[in-house]
């Protein structure tokens, strides 16, 4: 039986993480500028709060030079800015989880697409619902707790990190004929993951649906649920898709 893989990014797609992400970056970097944070994130190379906090800390210490458009990763920033604060991952993770003695910032996050809707998607014939996230396993478990939904398949950062196409490809079963692979995400890294997945699997249709906080994944999810098993899932998704070339 042929299927459609419907893979969701989590942060910014299923869960609104703006408050927790921005709080960590500001506290760790000392940069109190939402516009600068978004500018860095728009490059597609700063989806981890601890990497962005480290990059922006070095950038602030260097006098905030106009280099962002030339930087797609932490490594790029550190080549321009010599004031590297060192790895901030442990401090950021402790702040997020609440193991630093303060309340965990994950508790401030809000659901965009609720678990009841994801349950209904999972019940559609020929559809596999999966998570394709940059979160680690602990963070995904907390997301599932907030959503009230447990993913049957998931890629976390321990297995592959977007935009590595394996983040999507490892979710496929070898013995299944996939009509389409769909990734719903909100970052340039998600877009690149879909594009590279298409290059790796040219015989399979790869579709990318880009969402943001103003244009969320809810209309797509509701359209799929409303259509039920009466139409091809890929045909419904095509109304929302950003073509992958």
C-alpha positions in Angstrom: 0.0 0.0 0.0 1.3 3.5 -0.9 1.6 6.1 1.8 2.3 9.8 2.4 4.8 10.7 5.1 3.6 13.8 6.8 6.5 15.1 8.9 6.2 18.1 11.2 8.9 20.3 12.6 8.0 21.1 16.3 9.4 24.5 17.3 7.4 27.2 15.7 5.3 24.7 13.8 3.4 22.7 16.4 4.5 24.7 19.5 5.1 28.4 19.9 8.6 28.6 21.4 9.3 32.3 20.8 9.2 33.2 24.5 11.5 30.4 25.7 14.0 30.7 22.8 14.3 34.5 23.0 14.6 34.6 26.7 17.5 32.1 26.7 19.3 34.0 23.9 18.9 37.4 25.6 20.0 36.1 29.0 23.0 34.3 27.8 24.2 36.7 25.1 23.3 40.1 26.7 21.7 41.2 23.4 18.3 42.7 24.2 17.2 43.2 20.6 14.4 41.1 19.1 15.2 42.3 15.6 18.9 41.3 15.8 17.8 37.8 17.0 15.4 37.4 14.1 18.0 38.6 11.6 20.4 35.9 12.7 17.7 33.2 12.7 16.6 34.2 9.2 19.9 32.9 7.8 18.8 29.4 8.6 21.9 28.5 10.5 20.9 29.4 14.1 18.0 27.1 15.1 19.6 26.1 18.4 19.3 28.7 21.2 22.7 27.8 22.7 24.5 28.3 19.3 22.7 31.5 18.7 23.4 32.8 22.2 27.1 32.0 21.8 27.2 33.7 18.3 25.4 36.8 19.5 27.6 37.0 22.6 30.7 37.1 20.5 29.0 39.5 18.1 28.0 41.9 20.9 31.5 41.8 22.4 32.9 42.7 19.0 30.8 45.8 18.8 27.9 44.3 16.7 29.6 44.5 13.3 27.5 44.3 10.1 28.4 40.7 9.3 25.1 38.8 9.8 24.4 38.5 6.0 27.8 36.9 5.6 27.2 34.3 8.3 25.3 31.1 8.0 26.6 29.3 11.1 28.3 29.8 14.5 31.6 29.0 12.9 31.2 31.9 10.4 30.5 34.3 13.3 33.5 33.2 15.3 35.7 33.7 12.2 34.7 37.4 12.3 34.4 37.9 16.1 37.3 36.8 18.3 35.4 37.2 21.7 34.1 33.6 21.9 32.4 33.0 25.2 32.8 29.2 24.7 30.2 26.5 24.7 27.0 27.7 26.3 25.0 24.5 25.7 25.0 23.2 29.3 23.9 26.6 30.7 21.2 27.0 28.1 19.9 23.5 28.5 19.8 23.9 32.3 17.8 27.1 31.9 15.4 25.5 29.5 14.8 22.4 31.6 14.8 24.2 34.9 17.7 22.3 36.4 19.4 25.6 37.3 17.0 26.2 40.2 14.6 28.3 38.2 11.4 27.2 36.5 12.0 25.5 33.2 11.3 27.7 30.3 9.7 24.9 28.3 6.7 25.3 30.6 6.1 28.8 29.0 5.6 27.3 25.6 2.1 27.2 24.0 0.5 24.6 21.6 -0.2 25.7 18.0 -1.6 22.4 16.7 -3.2 20.4 19.4 -2.9 16.6 19.9 -6.5 15.9 19.1 -5.9 17.1 15.6 -2.8 15.1 15.3 -4.7 12.0 16.4 -7.2 12.6 13.7 -4.5 13.0 11.1 -3.0 9.7 12.2 -6.3 7.9 11.6 -6.3 8.8 7.9 -5.6 5.9 5.7 -2.2 5.9 3.9 -0.8 8.7 6.2 2.2 8.4 8.5 2.5 11.3 11.0 6.0 11.9 12.2 8.2 14.6 13.9 11.3 16.0 12.2 12.7 18.2 14.9 15.9 19.8 16.0 15.0 19.0 19.6 16.7 16.3 21.6 14.8 13.3 23.0 14.2 14.9 26.3 12.8 18.0 24.7 10.6 16.0 22.3 9.1 14.2 25.2 8.2 17.5 26.8 6.7 18.7 23.5 4.6 15.5 23.4 3.5 16.2 27.0 2.4 19.7 26.0 0.7 18.4 22.8 -1.0 15.4 24.4 0.3 13.3 21.5 3.0 10.7 21.0 4.7 10.4 17.6 5.1 6.9 16.3 8.2 8.1 14.3 10.5 10.9 15.1 13.9 12.3 14.2 15.7 14.2 17.0 19.1 15.9 17.0 20.7 12.7 18.3 19.9 10.9 15.0 20.3 13.7 12.4 20.3 17.4 12.3 18.5 19.5 9.7 19.3 20.3 6.9 20.8 16.8 6.6 18.3 15.0 4.4 18.6 12.0 6.6 16.4 13.8 9.1 13.6 13.0 6.7 14.9 9.9 4.9 15.4 7.9 8.1 11.7 8.1 8.7 10.9 6.1 5.6 10.3 2.3 5.7 12.2 0.4 3.1 9.2 -1.8 2.2 6.7 1.0 1.7 5.9 2.8 -1.6 5.7 6.5 -0.7 3.5 8.7 -2.9 4.9 11.8 -1.3 7.1 13.1 1.5 5.8 16.2 3.1 7.7 18.4 5.6 5.9 21.2 7.4 8.3 23.6 8.9 9.1 27.3 9.7 12.8 27.8 9.0 15.3 27.9 6.1 16.9 24.7 7.5 13.5 22.9 7.1 13.3 24.2 3.5 16.8 22.9 2.7 16.1 19.6 4.3 13.2 19.0 1.9 15.2 20.2 -1.0 18.1 17.9 -0.2 15.7 15.0 0.4 14.3 15.6 -3.1 17.8 15.4 -4.6 18.4 12.2 -2.7 15.1 10.6 -3.7 14.2 12.1 -7.2 11.6 9.4 -7.8 9.5 10.5 -4.8 7.6 13.7 -4.7 8.9 15.9 -1.9 6.7 18.7 -0.7 7.5 21.5 1.7 4.9 23.6 3.5 6.3 26.7 5.1 4.5 28.1 8.1 5.1 30.9 10.6 3.4 32.4 13.6 0.9 34.4 11.5 0.3 31.7 8.9 0.3 28.5 11.0 -0.1 24.9 10.1 -3.7 24.8 11.4 -5.4 25.5 8.0 -3.4 22.6 6.4 -4.2 20.2 9.3 -7.9 21.2 9.3 -8.1 20.8 5.5 -6.7 17.3 5.7 -9.0 16.3 8.5 -12.0 17.7 6.7 -11.1 15.9 3.5 -10.7 12.6 5.4 -10.2 9.7 3.1 -12.2 11.1 0.2 -9.3 12.7 -1.6 -5.5 12.1 -2.1 -3.6 13.6 0.8 -1.0 15.0 -1.6 -3.6 16.8 -3.5 -4.8 18.6 -0.4 -1.2 19.4 0.6 -0.5 20.8 -2.8 -2.8 23.8 -2.1 -0.4 24.8 0.7 2.9 23.7 -0.6 6.1 25.5 -1.5 7.6 23.6 -4.4 10.9 21.9 -3.8 13.4 22.1 -6.7 
